[in-house]
Amino acid sequence: MSLTTELIHSIPVDEATGAISVPIYQTTTFVHSSPGVHQGYDYTRSGNPTRKVLEDLIAKAEKGATGIAFASGMAAVDAVLKLLKAGDHVIAGNDIYGGTYRLLTTIFKNFGITTTFVDLQNEQEILLAIKPNTRLVWVETPTNPSLKIVDIRKVAAITKAHHILLCVDNTFATPVAQRPIELGADLVVHSATKYIGGHSDVISGLVVTATRELGEQVLFVQNASGAVLSPIESWLLIRGLETLELRFKQHSYNAQRIAEFLSEESWVKEVYYPGLKVHDGHKVAAGQQKYFGGIVSFRLHDDSFEAAKKFTTSTKLFKLAESLGGIKSLVAHPATMTHASIPKERHADFGITDGLLRLSVGLEDAEDLIADLKQASEKSIHQPVAAQHASYALQTS
Ligand SMILES: *Cc1c(COP(=O)(O)O)cnc(C)c1O
């Protein structure tokens, strides 16, 4: 059976009523029949039947042993990092998600955990960074916003040989496109806020572990620290998983069309999309991803903040906003938005310049999206010189 068929039919029909949709168990506590005797649930922080359906589904989707649902992607990242202790060392990609970078370089640094940031595309750099106390390698692929591809199998070969845990943030690819555990990872995390929720209406995170033993450790952290996902939000993610492949396929189709369109435009300097044959990571991506995803980044020929500002305020369908993975298309300016928490001097590691823009391509018709980008470029970038002067005179008068 295909993953999608399996997922849809893994959602249980309610035994008590026959309800085809999972009941939302909006309850904090569960009645015991006698002291210490209950039906598997005692308190919703420790476990909830609606959340359990979601957790079993994501474990199945990622081909892992245990799934655990959190109140946000960052809570999921935080729980994995809490498997470490003072004195441990982490190796992470040098262009990982800004929130993960911040967590490692502030909170966990204060707790005595150190991190070396390397280019994970370069095996030599990884090997050189390994210390006797290295416990975890943190991978994100594709990366944000430059869509670099890390070869998960290659990194896994290194972590296995050195008995180091490998965690992959699979937010950008989702389990319908890429399953890191099958490629050798020990843990997978998601900001389910993005594609799995899919409708820009629920902040959530997921962890999947390759083994039950690791699953027990993460569950212990979750119950001890408390960042659980609520029953109704768990239900929203179950709904998201039902259509994930359908949506992701279309996000990817639209993104490919847009990347190809942008590649031909004179006002665009560079396009970053793993589905383009000229992309550095195209071959590796094709070897580990079923779809290339819905994120396209590109650099304006006029690589200035002014040009980026004009363009991002001229699109109509592409809304200027942070986040990604929802049905509506978004455009973001990484230098001032998603990557504002990264020190400016490190922006080059991320390929970020003032003229770099990131598109989260939604589920609108691809032709309409292309037309929107075209009109925005005409309005903002191809403005005739005389008209530019006129508007400048207007502003300064
Ligand atoms: C958004 C995001 C996160 C953080 O998730 P939240 O749900 O916003 O807490 C982590 N990793 C990646 C790659 C993300 O895009």
PDBQT file of the ligand as one rigid body, heavy atoms in Angstrom, charges set to zero:
ROOT
HETATM    1  C1  LIG A 401       9.376  27.042  11.767  1.00  0.00    +0.000 C 
HETATM    2  C2  LIG A 401      10.500  26.098  11.937  1.00  0.00    +0.000 A 
HETATM    3  C3  LIG A 401      10.872  25.635  13.212  1.00  0.00    +0.000 A 
HETATM    4  C4  LIG A 401      10.206  26.121  14.479  1.00  0.00    +0.000 C 
HETATM    5  O1  LIG A 401       8.869  25.726  14.550  1.00  0.00    +0.000 OA
HETATM    6  P1  LIG A 401       7.701  26.546  15.311  1.00  0.00    +0.000 P 
HETATM    7  O2  LIG A 401       6.510  25.714  15.033  1.00  0.00    +0.000 OA
HETATM    8  O3  LIG A 401       7.668  27.917  14.695  1.00  0.00    +0.000 OA
HETATM    9  O4  LIG A 401       8.071  26.609  16.751  1.00  0.00    +0.000 OA
HETATM   10  C5  LIG A 401      11.918  24.719  13.285  1.00  0.00    +0.000 A 
HETATM   11  N1  LIG A 401      12.561  24.298  12.183  1.00  0.00    +0.000 NA
HETATM   12  C6  LIG A 401      12.244  24.735  10.945  1.00  0.00    +0.000 A 
HETATM   13  C7  LIG A 401      13.000  24.244   9.767  1.00  0.00    +0.000 C 
HETATM   14  C8  LIG A 401      11.204  25.649  10.778  1.00  0.00    +0.000 A 
HETATM   15  O5  LIG A 401      10.901  26.093   9.556  1.00  0.00    +0.000 OA
ENDROOT
TORSDOF 0
